[in-house]
Every structure is written in structure tokens, then in C-alpha cells.
Amino acid sequence: MKILIRNIKALLQTDPDNRPLVAGKEMSKLPLLEDAYLYVEDGVIRGFGEMAAFADSEFVKLSSHGDVHEIDATGRMVMPAFCDSHTHIVYDGSREIEYIDKIRGLSYEEIARRGGGILNSARRMQDASELQLVEQALERLEEVRALGTGAVEIKSGYGLTTESELKMLRVIRKLKELSPLTIRSTFLGAHAVPAEYKKRQGDYVDLIIEEMIPRVAGEGLADYIDVFCDRGFFTVEETDRILMAAMKHGLKPKLHANELDYSGGIQVGVKYDALSVDHLEFTGDEEIRALKDSNTMPTLLPGAAFFLEMVWPPARKMIDSGLPVAMASDYNPGSSPSGNMQFVMSLGSIKMKMLPEEVIHAVTLNGAYAMGVQDELGSIAPGKKANLIITKRIPTYAFLPYAYGSNKVEQVIINGKI
Amino acid sequence: MKILIRNIKALLQTDPDNRPLVAGKEMSKLPLLEDAYLYVEDGVIRGFGEMAAFADSEFVKLSSHGDVHEIDATGRMVMPAFCDSHTHIVYDGSREIEYIDKIRGLSYEEIARRGGGILNSARRMQDASELQLVEQALERLEEVRALGTGAVEIKSGYGLTTESELKMLRVIRKLKELSPLTIRSTFLGAHAVPAEYKKRQGDYVDLIIEEMIPRVAGEGLADYIDVFCDRGFFTVEETDRILMAAMKHGLKPKLHANELDYSGGIQVGVKYDALSVDHLEFTGDEEIRALKDSNTMPTLLPGAAFFLEMVWPPARKMIDSGLPVAMASDYNPGSSPSGNMQFVMSLGSIKMKMLPEEVIHAVTLNGAYAMGVQDELGSIAPGKKANLIITKRIPTYAFLPYAYGSNKVEQVIINGKI
């Protein structure tokens, strides 16, 4: 299928240099082309340019015969679809009941102690069939796709037994087959300590290392490994052991870190060359130094900070220190029941004082990097996958984070299909 | 047109007692009917009941002939459409430029001092044609309708000259004709002091009293009057003078009050039997006492508090003191560029700790009261207008505020039309 989009008001984040990520001051610059066209063939972006130059381009001929779908984007912008690099969308049912406990004043940790939280989802996970889980997750993927998301990382971590974790990862594998979205899977056996291991957390870590990781890696079920390295969850030493074992099995880390405290999670992530460290509410000078010369993408999840009423991660300080920043939804039933990346942009901007240009980079190219798909997604460049958003009529791109309650997405193209 | 909705999972806020509002502890009780039907004819709710009793009801016969539109609402809930009792949706263009100043750290008041804020909208208002304004406002109304809003109050206040204020009110009159939504108009000449009156604010108040109010009332252009009674805007004494003049012309007040300080706005509102006092970030014991035996609806605008990063109004304390609470969107280009009442519910719940039942009352019946339409809207009762929301498949009504980034509305019925 060929697609020719004409009269694009602005083509956002065209990246002729094919950078893998955007950091520091560069984040406030948004390469764009006004009054543009874009040509897609076989699911791939073939080229783009100014409308005035279209008549002299090679695309006139290419788009003049065969099955070409033409889109007039007058007044509309075109940008890369969102890359949501941190989600937990495989789960059974929602958790509004605990939510009411939360409104009544119980903390996240108190709810967890009462057997709510992750362990609640884990209980339901054991009972749910793969088919049920696939169906529910597909609905969630379809909802976020319509809101502009083109790539999603999905974690296990509501299993917490070997069989149940493998079940979750098989569900994610099934989603990769069934969904048009680009999906990456992450094994998160170290999401929480199951009740039966309460006083012997080390044994659970052993189970992860000796049984889960070998089986997950052996079956090729995960692209990455994650550990919730934070106060009340897994220690730096435990994380270190798990990541060492994972490394031997070729699993690169993406960590939950520094959500609840200065946990050392960022540093241990950098030590193992993590693709990303995520959450980062507690990030100080030392953590920023650790990230500075690393390959690790600091990934902020403002939806969780919003929903749990945490402090905001210091996005401004990170960017001003020269770091890159990605943002993801953390879509999950307990701490962030939303996968709306448009709202994530609004939170980044309204609450974390990121400029519109910065939030756009954070949810596209930097998000792509944080899930290892920056070579194929995240910017508008010839040869990249045609995962694109066509916006509604909007006055400027600043309108994207500004109009926080609106759906600004009119059409989403995934793999060159509308 | 007749509509029969069958198999409704839960019919929310059916109010057989036809209360004008819900206050205090009553707000945490949500009268509902499970597994229900609802019958609409000529734009009006005729009746409802349990599905099991449908076969024996009078509606079997009524719905058995003629043009009956049947809706199967299996898995879905039906509730009253939202009544958004405080908006400023007549304006020309948006204000993302100032928004960027705001992200860069300028305060609302600093932006106002630089000639931004309300005065920016006022300049553009003078240049815009009625037709342009009507078209833009209709688009906004259509957007909020699709998100579940069935009634909207709209204010003037970006005119700030007699002619420009009258133009805005004529635009609202036109919207009443053109839009299917129930609309109420409010004259807000006292929204800000125009630049040319900077050192002689009293003269502007005189202009409002001597020229604007008589003409607005004479042409029957406004249902209500509003004054921004707060620090840096209009004083209690000025508000008192304006409301006295308005009373003589039969205009009931709905005030902007206590957003920026303990301004006395609440008390002067109660003194003039205001229909509502709105914002209320600064509400203490004295203000709650003033409201306690009044007919005035405390109306919270959490979208503005979210966007401007104000303190949250003490909703919990108000309700626990026995007061009713309404919530509205404050949809406007400067301080709350969203009319999404579903997100207002989420903010009420996540940020102000209102229970799901309380937020539902706040955006339906109490919102209807705050704009004087409680006799015809805001609950599900025979004889009321059929302005209804049919939700998507949701597990419980707590899901409405909980899933903060999702559109939970599948279908909206306005005046008995789909």
C-alpha cells in the first residue's frame, strides 16, 4: 500500500541525521518542515519534503500509478507515533476497589501490605487464562493505538511464580503476533516478593536466578529484564545478582528505580548498561552524574506520579544537566490506570516544566531508544517504519501538551496502514 | 422519537425524590438500579425500572409500535449527562504562547501584568467577528458533547467594552439557537480591568453598572451575572456595588471567588443569594459557615487548579461539613484549556479525595443546580430532559474517575436524540 500525505501544516521531528536519541539542549529544538508532503510505501517512510518541491520529486511518479491512498492534511500536523517504553498492560480486571482505599487515605505501601497492589494482580493472574489475558490486553492496545501509540513495551511481573510469569510472557508473545503495534517484552519476575516468600526474600531471588531466568531466556520469551530496585522491594545487592545472571543469558536490563527513595537503583542500572532506568522521582546530583556518561535512558512516568501523588521527577534538572529524558505511561491497574501518551505529554509540560519540544522528543525518539527500537521508529526519516500520527486541526504543536483534556489525534498510521 | 434502552448494567443516580441538590453525607450515596431499562419519548425521560419488570410495565405497549430506537446496553451504565456550570468557551484562538511563558516560570499574575491573560483574549475578541466566534465555540461544544456534557454555562468577560461584551453575549444567544445542548449565559463584564482603566478601576465599575448592566438586561442577553472578586481583580466593595445594580435588573449572581486569596468573595456571594460561588481554593472555616445555611452552591474547578498548580480547594472538608459541592471545567484558553468533565471527575477524586459517588453528584445534579437547570436536568427522573450518557463497558462506576486518561463515554443522548 502506498500513502501520499499532502499539505501537511508541519511535519514534526524529521531527523535527517538519524540520531539514536536527543539530549540536553537539543531536546528544546524540534526539527520540522512546514507545508510538507510525506510518501509511504510498503509500510516504510520513503521520503518527504516541502509541498512546493513535490512536483519535481521522484515521488510524483511513484505515487502516480497503482493503489495510492491520498490524504489531504491541510491544517494538520504529522509526527511519529508515540513509543511507550514502560507498561504493564497484561492483567486481569482493574483495581478500582483499592483505588477507593487510596482515596480514603491509605498509602501505596499500606495497600501493598494489606495484600493489595501487585500481589492482588498476581492472585488474579494465576487464575486467568491466556486467552482472557490476550483479549483484555488487545483491547488496551487498541485504545492506546487510537490515542497515537505505535510501539509498546510490556512487562511480566504479575505472575511471581515461574509458571505464571511464563504465562504472562507467552501472552505478550501472542500480542506481538496479533497486534500491529511494535511490541517489546520484559521479564519482571522481581516486581514484588510473593507472600509465601515474605521472610525469605533471598530464596525468591534464587528462584528468579536459578529457575525463571534460564527458562525465560531458553524459550526466548523476553527482550529485556527488569527489577523493582527500591525501598521495600528489591535491594541493590539483590538487583546486582539478578542482573549478573540475566547478563549471562543475554538479557539487557530496564529497571524500576528511585521511585520511592534514593535507592541506588539508577547506579546499579548504569553499572549493567541498562537500556533505561524508570520512574526516578528521587534523582539527585549523584544519580545525574552516574547517568551522565552512560548509555542509559532516564525514563519518567508522570502518570504514576500524578495518580499516586508522588513528588515529580526533576525533569528540568536532568535536561539542564545535559541528559536525555524519555517519558512513558506506566499503564497498569494499580498506580497508573492510563496509557494515554497525550496526557503524559501534558503532565511532562504542565507539571515537570518541560517545553513542548522536549515532551515531543521524550515520547517519540527517546521513548524508542528506551525500548531499543530507535533504528526503526521514533522519528520521521526515510527507511523508518511508517508509524505516524496525523493530528486534528491544531494551531501550533504547543497545543499538544496544552490542551490537556482533548484527543488531538485524528488518524494513526501503523506500519503504513491506516 | 422514542428510545428504549435495555439491559442497562446500572442506571446511575436515579432520583425518585427529585431533590434540587445533594449535600454532605448524602453525596456519598448513589441511588442506582441494576439490570434496568429506560424509556424516552419526545426528548423526555418517561420511565425506567428493572429489566425483570419491563414485561409488566406500561412501556411495553408504548414501545411496541411506531419509530422506536432500541439500544442494548449490556455491560454499560447509563447516567445523566454532565452539567458544566462554569465555562468561558467563547474566545478567538487559543493561548499556547503564554502557556510557554508559564512553563518557563512566569506566574498567572505576571503574565496578566505583561498584558497577557484575560486582556490578551480581550484584544482578540474585539477583532473577531460574531460568525468566527460562533463557529469556534460550536466546535468546542461539539467536542465536550462527545465527552458527555449535556448542559453548559458560558460567560462573557473577554469583551471588557460595552460593545464587545454585548457581542459575546449575542454569540452565546446564537449558540443557544444552534446547539442542542442546554446553555445558560452569564454576563462577566467584571472579569478584569481593561488597560485603559488601569488607574481608575472605579470608573470601569461605573461603566459596568451604568451602561453595561442596563443594556445587557434590557436586551435580555444574560441569565446570570458574574464578578471576579479576588486579590488583584475586583474588591468586595466593588462586587457589592455591581451585584446591587444587577439585582435591580433581575440578574442573579454566580461569582468567581477565593481563587487567589481569602477574598471575601464567598461571603458577598452568599449575601446576594448567589446561585454559585466558584473556584474556592481559599476556603476556611468562616467561608464554610457562610455557605452552610445559604442557597449558594460551592463550585470547584479542579482543571484550573491542575493547570495553574494552585492549592486544591478543600472539597473533603466542605462535604464533611455538610455542604454540597459541584464541579465544573472552567474551560478557557488561559487557565484551563479543557472542557473534559470526565477528567474533572478524576481530579476531584484523585486530587481532592472525593469518592466516586461524590464526584458523580458534583458533575450532574449539583452542576445542574449551579446553573439553575436542576428542574429539567442532572438526574434520571420521569419528566426530566433525556440528556444521558451511555458508558462503554466498564466494570464499576468507580472506573469513571479511576481510568483518568480514557474516554469512558460510548454514546450521548441529548434531548432524546442520539
Interface residues (C-beta under 8 A of the other chain):
Chain A: G93 S94 E96 I97 Y99 I100 I103 R104 G105 E143 L147 G303 F306 F307 E309 S329 P337 S338 G339 N340 F343 S349 I350 K351 K353 M354 L355 P356 P395 T396 A398 F399 Y402 A403 Y404 G405 S406 N407
Chain B: G93 S94 E96 I97 Y99 I100 I103 R104 G105 E143 G303 F306 F307 E309 S329 P337 S338 G339 N340 F343 S349 I350 K351 K353 M354 L355 P356 P395 T396 A398 F399 Y402 A403 Y404 G405 S406 N407
